[in-house]
């Protein structure tokens, strides 16, 4: 027998003996169990999101015709977008981003909710919003579309969520509607925690990450 063969045989014998000992398996299991903890300790958590304001109480009308607002959202983290159904450019892109976020946050439901508010409430009645929601495969459990009296919508959007909203009276069509496009993340206490530009390439990933952080640690 060559020296190399003898060395290999000794290694195999030692391994066989070790595998047969309960203590060896206990050590292996312990190392496997400790790895997630070690990884968590070595990976720093992102800093807490700042508090950027508080959303006053509001109540609007959902796509199913029911009342929906801050009372129904209390205790839940939620992400708001601002759209109108006659818009075929920016609003469609924003809604697609929200749909992507919906798909990636199903494990956070019901602690997390999506809200889209129409900035064209005179045209967007509940029936139109319901059709729009279906077209974008919005889950009624996770995503609510809101409309209501123009004054109530303006209060919720401009005063509450601090998103610009304007409609020029001389323009009866969609060309007179101007509004901010940022998504707004709100925590379970009704506090604004972040804004996201949907045109930024990382906006979906950041919104999903931040929503999960708020759900899990506030």
C-alpha positions in Angstrom: 0.0 0.0 0.0 1.4 3.4 -1.0 1.8 6.2 1.5 -1.0 8.2 -0.1 -3.4 5.3 0.0 -2.6 4.7 3.7 -3.2 8.3 4.5 -6.5 8.3 2.6 -7.6 5.2 4.5 -6.7 6.7 7.9 -8.8 9.9 7.0 -11.8 7.8 5.9 -11.6 5.7 9.1 -11.4 8.9 11.2 -14.4 10.4 9.4 -16.4 7.2 9.8 -15.7 7.2 13.5 -16.6 10.9 13.9 -19.9 10.5 12.0 -20.9 7.7 14.2 -20.6 9.8 17.4 -23.7 11.7 18.6 -21.5 14.6 19.7 -20.4 15.2 16.1 -23.9 15.5 14.9 -24.8 17.8 17.8 -21.9 20.1 16.7 -23.0 20.1 13.1 -26.7 20.8 13.9 -25.5 23.6 16.3 -23.4 25.2 13.6 -26.3 25.1 11.1 -28.7 26.6 13.6 -26.3 29.3 14.6 -25.6 30.5 11.0 -28.8 32.6 10.6 -28.2 34.3 14.0 -24.6 35.0 13.1 -25.6 36.4 9.7 -28.2 38.7 11.3 -25.6 40.0 13.8 -23.1 40.6 11.1 -25.6 42.4 8.8 -26.5 45.9 9.9 -30.1 46.9 9.7 -31.0 50.0 7.7 -31.6 53.1 9.9 -35.2 53.8 11.0 -37.2 55.9 8.6 -37.8 59.5 9.6 -41.2 60.9 10.6 -42.1 63.4 7.9 -45.5 64.4 9.1 -48.9 63.1 10.3 -51.9 62.4 8.0 -55.1 64.0 9.5 -58.2 61.8 9.6 -60.0 61.4 6.3 -62.8 59.4 4.8 -63.4 58.8 1.1 -65.4 56.3 -1.1 -63.9 53.0 -2.2 -64.4 51.3 -5.6 -67.0 49.1 -4.0 -69.0 52.1 -2.9 -68.2 51.8 0.8 -66.6 54.4 3.0 -62.9 54.0 3.5 -60.2 56.1 5.1 -57.9 56.6 8.1 -60.2 54.6 10.4 -59.9 51.5 8.2 -56.1 52.0 7.8 -55.4 52.5 11.5 -52.7 50.1 12.8 -51.7 49.2 9.2 -48.7 50.3 7.1 -49.9 51.7 3.8 -48.6 53.0 0.6 -50.5 55.6 -1.4 -50.4 56.5 -5.1 -52.2 59.3 -7.0 -53.8 58.5 -10.4 -56.9 59.1 -12.6 -58.4 56.6 -15.0 -58.4 58.9 -18.0 -54.6 59.3 -17.8 -52.8 57.0 -20.2 -49.2 58.0 -19.5 -47.7 58.6 -16.0 -50.7 57.1 -14.1 -50.5 53.8 -16.0 -46.8 53.5 -15.2 -47.5 54.3 -11.5 -50.2 51.7 -11.3 -47.9 49.1 -12.8 -45.4 49.9 -10.1 -48.0 49.5 -7.5 -49.0 46.2 -9.0 -45.4 45.0 -8.7 -45.4 46.1 -5.1 -48.6 44.2 -4.5 -47.1 41.0 -5.9 -44.0 41.3 -3.7 -45.8 42.2 -0.4 -48.5 39.5 -0.2 -46.8 38.0 2.8 -47.3 41.3 4.7 -51.1 41.4 4.3 -53.2 42.3 6.2 -50.6 44.5 8.1 -49.8 46.3 4.8 -52.2 47.9 2.4 -52.1 49.8 -1.0 -54.2 52.8 -1.6 -54.7 54.7 -4.9 -56.5 58.0 -4.8 -58.1 59.5 -7.9 -57.2 63.2 -8.5 -60.1 63.4 -11.0 -62.9 62.6 -8.6 -65.6 64.4 -10.6 -65.1 61.8 -13.4 -63.8 58.8 -11.5 -66.8 57.4 -9.7 -66.6 54.0 -7.9 -67.7 52.0 -10.9 -64.9 53.5 -13.1 -62.4 52.8 -10.3 -63.6 49.3 -9.9 -63.1 48.6 -13.6 -59.7 50.2 -13.4 -58.8 48.0 -10.5 -59.8 44.9 -12.3 -57.8 45.9 -15.4 -54.7 46.1 -13.2 -55.5 42.9 -11.2 -55.7 44.7 -7.9 -56.6 42.4 -5.0 -59.5 43.9 -3.0 -57.9 42.6 0.2 -54.6 44.5 -0.5 -55.4 47.4 -2.7 -58.2 50.0 -2.4 -59.0 52.8 -4.9 -60.6 55.9 -3.6 -62.7 58.9 -4.8 -65.1 61.3 -3.3 -66.2 64.9 -3.2 -63.5 67.1 -4.7 -62.9 69.0 -1.5 -62.5 65.9 0.6 -60.1 64.4 -2.0 -58.0 67.6 -2.0 -57.8 67.7 1.8 -56.6 64.1 1.9 -54.1 64.4 -1.0 -52.7 68.0 -0.7 -53.2 68.7 3.0 -52.9 65.2 4.4 -50.3 63.4 2.3 -48.6 66.6 1.0 -48.9 65.8 -2.7 -49.6 68.6 -5.1 -52.9 68.6 -6.9 -54.4 71.1 -9.3 -57.1 71.3 -11.9 -57.4 74.4 -14.1 -61.1 75.3 -14.5 -60.7 76.4 -18.1 -59.6 72.9 -19.1 -62.6 70.5 -18.8 -60.5 67.5 -20.0 -57.5 65.7 -18.6 -55.0 68.2 -20.0 -56.0 70.5 -17.1 -55.2 68.0 -14.4 -51.8 68.3 -12.6 -50.7 66.3 -9.7 -47.6 64.9 -7.9 -46.6 61.4 -8.7 -44.6 60.3 -5.7 -45.7 57.3 -3.7 -46.2 57.9 0.0 -45.5 55.4 2.8 -47.5 55.8 6.0 -47.0 53.8 9.2 -49.7 52.3 11.5 -49.9 55.5 13.5 -50.7 57.6 10.4 -47.3 59.2 10.1 -45.6 59.8 6.8 -42.3 57.9 6.7 -41.1 58.1 3.1 -41.7 59.4 -0.5 -40.7 57.5 -3.6 -40.3 58.7 -7.1 -41.8 55.9 -9.3 -39.5 56.8 -12.1 -36.4 55.8 -10.1 -35.2 52.3 -10.9 -35.0 51.3 -7.2 -38.4 52.7 -6.1 -40.2 49.3 -6.0 -37.4 47.6 -4.1 -37.1 50.5 -1.6 -40.8 50.6 -1.0 -41.1 46.9 -0.4 -38.1 46.9 1.9 -39.3 49.9 3.9 -42.8 48.6 4.2 -41.5 45.3 5.6 -39.3 47.2 8.1 -42.3 49.2 9.3 -44.5 46.1 9.6 -41.8 44.2 11.6 -40.3 46.9 13.8 -42.2 50.1 13.4 
